[in-house]
Amino acid sequence: MGPVLIDTSVIIGVLRNHANALALAEQVKGLPKAVSDEVIAEVLAGARNKQEFGSLLTHLRDNFIWLPGNERVTSVFRDLVIRYGPHHGVHIVDFRIAATAIAHELPLLTLNQKHVQFIEGLRLA
């Protein structure tokens, strides 16, 4: 099986040793794991100081494939915002992460399935 796109909720949960995140992460143990630019930004934004920022950055670089944003991601993102935005009130970053998963044809592993489960074409891990 190919890579799985990991959502911010899972990474933060694992780093904080939350049982539900650890259990979810166990389901994809041994598989390559990828992150989008938005996930990288959200994780790093949570750093409390420069040392923690550096540790988080190293963790992300060492453990994840960094997926590029590209024209396909942007096109899917725009479609999602237009199609679902008015009806679901999903945060823009959630749409962007979902668009990355769809564009790269990867399943998404998230603790917040309710935020994205209605999106056609998105596979959840």
Buried (B, 14 or more C-beta within 10 A) or exposed (E): EEBBBBBBBBBBBBBEEBEEBEEBBEEBEEBEBBBBBBBBEBBBEBBEEEEEBEEBBEBBEEEBBEBEBEEBBEEBBEBBBEEBEEEBEBEEBBBBBBBBBBBBEBBBBBBBEEBBEEBEEBEBB
